Amino acid sequence: MPRLNGAAPKSEPGNGNSRTPPNVAAVVLPTDDKTTARPPRLSPNASGILFGIGAYGLWGVLPLYFLAVERAGAVEIVASRVLFSLVFCVLLVTAMRSWRPLLTAARNPRTVAILAGASVLIAANWLTYSWAVLNERAVEAALGYFINPLVSVLLGVLLLKEKLRPLQWTAMGVGFTAVMVLAVAYGSVPWVALTLAFSFGFYGLVKKQVGGRIDAVASLTIETAVLTPVAAAVLLWLGLTGGAMLLSEGPAHFWLLAASGVITAVPLIFFGAAARRLPLSTVGLLQYLAPTLQFILALVVFQEQMPPERWAGFGLVWLALVLLTVDMLGAPGRARKLQRAVA
């Protein structure tokens, strides 16, 4: 008996085979469709926001780490951070099989020179921040990262000859007034905050010279490799003079200091992933998460005081940041208007 192509042969009565019921043959099990087993994928924007929250959230709770290793001084913490960051980066580069682009960048004298300058700036930033948290200046440290966007705008004007829009000029004026108010509140210039803001501002400016030629992990590997001889010498000197806590406070303290490599590298990796997926304006808004968390920890955990004049200074800083944010959010609309005018 002829049958259609692709149709299953029906078993005739009496041939010993049972006839398959039509309603059973038509059933297709869900497990046969592999596409239904795939979990829904996040959009680049959603995953970028999660990476950004992870990066700035980890930076925001960093003071708690310094509280856990406070028996070691700021110098030893930074030296350990450099050394163990290099160890972690080497392991990460090996796991990612990224040695070829790393070695290519390391053979470029200009790239190495730029990253060496960046390493000095980030080491100064780490040392200042560690000292501030360990010496009851966590509020001022948070202030430094609040001021940082204003410093970045200022450096763009002074060094890159960028022109400011009226709202940006207003924000800079409010920010300058805030520093004056805080100078009166602290009884001196808030040098911790300014050192953190300017060191990180110059760090970003220097790293901008490298651009997209090297990724965050390779960049951090070279920076920590440049600093490692100095860090190793510092740890050796502290060990010889009896000031090192790395090996004298038990295994728990040692592994806490060793974890500084992961604590340093992971937020940078998250930040790089967020920066590749998100518009600059969104990244700019997320950056306020870190100093906000640091400020809350300084008040709640470290029990630092905030007299009224400091609240006034911080209020002016926050006002300046609101003005910068409004200007930043309006940038895409201005760009579209300019394109339409040119067209």
C-alpha positions, -999 to +999 in steps of 0.1 A: +000+000+000+016+033-010+023+059+018+031+096+019+068+105+022+078+111+059+046+093+073+051+065+097+039+031+084+007+019+100+007-016+114-020-037+098-043-058+120-032-093+125+005-087+118+015-089+154+022-052+158+000-028+178-014+003+162-001+035+177-030+057+188-030+090+168-033+112+199-002+097+214+019+099+183+011+136+180+025+144+215+058+163+215+075+164+249+087+198+261+121+184+269+127+178+232+128+216+225+161+228+237+152+264+233+127+262+262+154+252+286+175+283+280+172+309+307+162+344+295+193+365+287+197+400+302+200+429+278+234+446+276+219+476+295+205+455+323+237+435+327+258+467+325+238+482+354+243+451+375+280+452+368+281+489+377+262+484+409+286+455+417+317+477+411+306+508+430+289+488+457+322+469+464+341+502+464+314+516+487+319+490+514+357+489+512+360+507+546+347+475+562+377+457+548+401+482+563+383+478+596+390+441+595+428+445+589+433+476+610+461+460+630+483+464+599+491+501+592+481+519+560+516+514+545+515+476+550+480+474+537+489+492+505+521+472+500+501+439+506+474+451+482+500+457+455+517+424+459+486+402+461+469+422+433+497+412+410+494+375+421+457+375+414+461+393+381+487+368+369+463+339+378+435+357+361+455+365+329+465+328+328+430+316+332+417+340+305+447+331+282+454+368+278+492+367+280+498+377+243+480+411+245+495+417+279+531+411+267+524+432+236+514+461+257+544+455+280+568+457+251+555+492+242+577+517+261+551+545+258+523+523+272+545+512+301+556+547+309+519+559+310+509+530+332+539+536+355+527+572+360+492+558+367+506+534+392+522+562+412+489+581+413+468+551+423+493+541+450+490+576+464+452+573+463+452+539+480+477+551+507+457+583+515+424+564+516+437+537+539+452+562+562+420+582+563+398+553+572+422+540+598+425+575+614+388+584+618+387+605+586+362+582+566+338+611+562+365+632+546+375+603+524+339+600+511+340+637+505+370+632+482+351+609+459+321+632+459+344+660+448+361+638+422+336+646+393+341+683+398+379+678+397+376+658+365+357+687+349+383+712+362+412+691+348+394+690+315+393+728+314+429+734+325+447+706+307+425+695+278+412+731+270+376+719+272+349+746+273+323+746+300+286+752+296+268+776+319+254+749+342+289+734+345+303+768+355+276+771+381+284+736+395+321+745+397+313+777+415+291+759+440+318+732+444+345+759+452+322+775+477+317+740+493+354+735+497+357+769+514+328+761+538+344+727+546+378+743+552+361+765+579+343+734+593+375+713+595+396+742+607+420+736+578+419+727+541+404+692+537+436+679+522+426+642+525+395+648+504+414+670+479+443+645+477+419+616+469+399+637+444+429+650+425+450+618+426+420+598+412+412+626+387+448+626+374+447+588+374+417+588+351+433+615+329+465+594+325+446+562+319+427+580+291+460+583+272+461+545+269+425+544+257+411+511+245+445+496+236+447+475+268+419+460+290+414+466+327+431+433+339+462+438+317+464+474+328+462+466+365+488+438+360+513+462+345+506+489+371+510+465+401+541+450+384+557+484+384+549+489+421+558+454+432+596+460+438+587+490+461+560+470+478+582+440+484+610+463+498+585+479+522+573+446+534+608+433+539+618+465+558+587+462+580+596+425+587+632+433+596+621+461+619+594+441+636+566+463+622+551+438+598+517+421+607+514+400+576+528+368+592+527+376+629+489+378+635+478+343+626+465+327+594+432+346+595+449+380+593+473+367+566+444+355+544+425+388+549+455+407+536+459+382+508+423+388+498+432+424+490+442+412+455+407+399+448+391+430+465+412+453+443+408+435+409+372+423+410+356+458+411+378+470+383+367+441+362+331+448+370+337+485+362+352+476+328+323+454+320+298+482+329+317+508+309+315+487+278+277+482+281+264+515+294+263+551+282+287+574+299+258+593+315+246+561+333+281+553+345+284+589+358+252+584+378+263+551+392+296+565+405+278+584+433+269+550+448+304+544+462+309+577+482+273+575+494+278+541+509+312+552+523+295+583+539+268+561+555+294+537+569+314+566+583+284+578+602+268+545+612+297+521+617+327+544+624+305+568+644+322+599+630+308+633+639+290+656+615+286+691+630+262+715+612+289+733+592+301+700+577+265+692+567+264+727+550+296+719+531+284+685+520+250+700+510+268+724+487+288+695+472+256+675+466+240+706+450+270+709+426+267+672+417+230+676+410+238+705+386+265+684+368+240+655+366+213+676+351+238+690+325+250+655+318+215+641+312+207+669+289+238+663+267+221+637+244+193+661+236+217+689+228+236+666+205+204+656+186+194+692+182+229+700+169+227+672+144+193+684+132+206+719+128+236+708+108+213+686+086 
